[in-house]
Amino acid sequence: MSNLSNIKSEIEKYANEVNLTELQIVKKLEDHYFNKKINENLKLYKKRKKKVSDITKDLKISPRKFYAILEKKKIAHKKYKKEDITLDV
């Protein structure tokens, strides 16, 4: 429990120095570690060591969001086109 209180006090000190709220600092930390985890998984994805379904399950994001990240980082991936299905009656 003392480790958590140390982290809290460090965040409070940093918040006072930078003029941000504690929540803003935590949000920035969350974004940083999420991006770090994304980059690790993208390396595995490029080497074909990990599938999209496994990555989305680990990161708790939707496949659409993952594909959006791939497009944003300009990583080649397979696009599945939905074709219009018409029935001849």
C-alpha positions as CSV (number, residue, x, y, z in Angstrom):
1,M,0.0,0.0,0.0
2,S,2.9,2.3,0.6
3,N,4.0,2.1,-3.0
4,L,0.6,3.4,-4.1
5,S,0.8,6.3,-1.7
6,N,4.3,7.1,-3.0
7,I,2.9,7.2,-6.6
8,K,0.0,9.4,-5.5
9,S,2.3,11.9,-3.8
10,E,4.6,12.0,-6.8
11,I,1.6,12.7,-9.1
12,E,0.5,15.4,-6.8
13,K,3.9,17.0,-6.7
14,Y,4.2,16.8,-10.5
15,A,0.7,18.3,-10.9
16,N,1.6,21.3,-8.8
17,E,4.8,21.8,-10.8
18,V,3.2,21.6,-14.2
19,N,-0.2,23.2,-13.4
20,L,-2.2,20.2,-14.5
21,T,-4.8,18.2,-12.6
22,E,-4.1,14.7,-11.4
23,L,-6.6,13.3,-13.8
24,Q,-4.9,15.0,-16.8
25,I,-1.6,13.4,-15.7
26,V,-3.2,10.0,-15.3
27,K,-4.8,10.3,-18.7
28,K,-1.4,11.2,-20.3
29,L,0.2,8.2,-18.6
30,E,-2.7,5.9,-19.8
31,D,-2.2,7.2,-23.4
32,H,1.6,6.6,-23.1
33,Y,1.3,3.0,-21.9
34,F,-1.5,2.2,-24.4
35,N,0.6,3.5,-27.3
36,K,3.6,1.5,-25.9
37,K,1.5,-1.7,-25.8
38,I,0.1,-0.9,-29.4
39,N,3.6,-0.6,-30.7
40,E,4.7,-3.9,-29.2
41,N,1.7,-5.6,-30.7
42,L,2.2,-4.0,-34.1
43,K,5.7,-5.4,-34.3
44,L,4.2,-8.9,-33.7
45,Y,1.5,-8.2,-36.2
46,K,4.0,-7.2,-38.9
47,K,6.0,-10.4,-38.3
48,R,2.7,-12.4,-38.5
49,K,3.3,-13.7,-35.0
50,K,0.0,-12.4,-33.6
51,K,-3.5,-12.2,-35.1
52,V,-5.9,-9.2,-35.1
53,S,-8.3,-11.1,-32.8
54,D,-5.6,-11.8,-30.2
55,I,-4.4,-8.2,-30.3
56,T,-7.9,-6.7,-29.9
57,K,-8.7,-9.1,-27.1
58,D,-5.4,-8.2,-25.2
59,L,-5.9,-4.4,-25.7
60,K,-9.7,-4.6,-25.2
61,I,-10.4,-2.6,-28.3
62,S,-12.6,-3.3,-31.3
63,P,-11.2,-4.6,-34.6
64,R,-12.4,-1.4,-36.3
65,K,-10.3,0.7,-33.9
66,F,-7.3,-1.5,-34.6
67,Y,-7.7,-1.2,-38.3
68,A,-8.0,2.6,-37.9
69,I,-4.7,2.5,-36.0
70,L,-3.1,0.5,-38.8
71,E,-4.3,3.0,-41.4
72,K,-3.1,5.9,-39.3
73,K,0.4,4.3,-39.0
74,K,0.3,3.4,-42.7
75,I,0.7,-0.3,-42.1
76,A,-0.4,-2.6,-44.9
77,H,-3.3,-4.9,-44.1
78,K,-6.0,-6.8,-46.0
79,K,-9.2,-4.9,-46.6
80,Y,-12.4,-6.9,-46.8
81,K,-14.9,-5.3,-49.2
82,K,-18.5,-5.7,-48.5
83,E,-20.3,-6.4,-51.8
84,D,-23.8,-5.6,-52.4
85,I,-25.9,-8.7,-52.5
86,T,-28.9,-8.5,-54.8
87,L,-31.3,-11.4,-55.1
88,D,-32.9,-12.0,-58.5
89,V,-36.5,-12.9,-58.0
